[in-house]
Every structure is written in C-alpha cells, then in structure tokens.
Amino acid sequence: MFIREFVPSDLGRVYQIEVESFSTPYEVAILQQLYDIGAGFLVAIEDGEIVGYIIFWVKEEGLGHIIALAVDKRFRGQHIATRLLMMAVTIFKNCDIHKITLEVKSHNDVAVAFYEKFGFKIDRKVPGYYEDGSDAYVMFFNTDMIQN
C-alpha cells in the first residue's frame, strides 16, 4: 500500500468510498471543489486501486482541520486510515500547524475510538451538527505531541 496525492481522475472512486462510508456523503461537486480550492487530498492505493482517502486543510494560522477520512469497507482493519492520518498530521506539523480539529458523529463509537487511540481528545459535543440531526464531537490533536 502506498499513499499519493489525489488527481482529478480519482474522483469517481473516492466518491464511491464516500457514499459507502457516510450516511450523508459529500456530493461529487463538493469533493471536486475541495480539490480545486487547494485542500490537502491524499489517496491510499492497494494493488492499483484506491482504497481510502483523506481530505484536510488549514482553517486559520496554526489550525488544521480534517475534513474527511474514509477507507473502503473491504480494506478496513489494515491500518490504512492510520497511515493516511499520520501523513496528514506530518504535513500539518511540517507547515507549523500545532492544532488539528475534526468533527465525528458522537454515536460513531468506532471512529471516536480510532481518533482517541491516535491521540485526539474530545473538546465538545455539538447538538444537531449533521444534516440528519446527529450530534458531533469536535475533537482536537496537538502536533507538538509528535516527535521530530
């Protein structure tokens, strides 16, 4: 498995994983727009197939944000999400970003546990954050915890 930057021809496959992974997925146009405006966008490749992706950006000086992270269901449990997240965190750290935030559905115990295992902490709960009315946890990570 290797990770590379997203290219526009990856959009269809990324969208398939998005739809499979989220109850309220981003539309293709949103994914394209995120790429067009310069969001960080990495894909994980296994045997020539895109099996996961991460989208991230700098929200403001010193603050990064994970927009989306997903892995094809057939490839979960193989540390692909961890490697994608590690790559994004490394990029943030190299850009002098010290705090990273993300939102996750508060009832998504698997995702919350994944981020906590990585070192993210729950900052607060936001009621009704998602389109379907689900609450979100806002989680944060301090890149200073990573050794150079």
Secondary structure, 3 states (H helix, E strand, C coil): CEEEECCHHHHHHHHHHHHHHCCCCCCHHHHHHHHHCCCEEEEEEECCEEEEEEEEEEEECCEEEEEEEEECHHHCCCCHHHHHHHHHHHHHHHCCCCEEEEEEECCCHHHHHHHHHHCCEEEEEECCCCCCCCCEEEEEEEHHHCCC
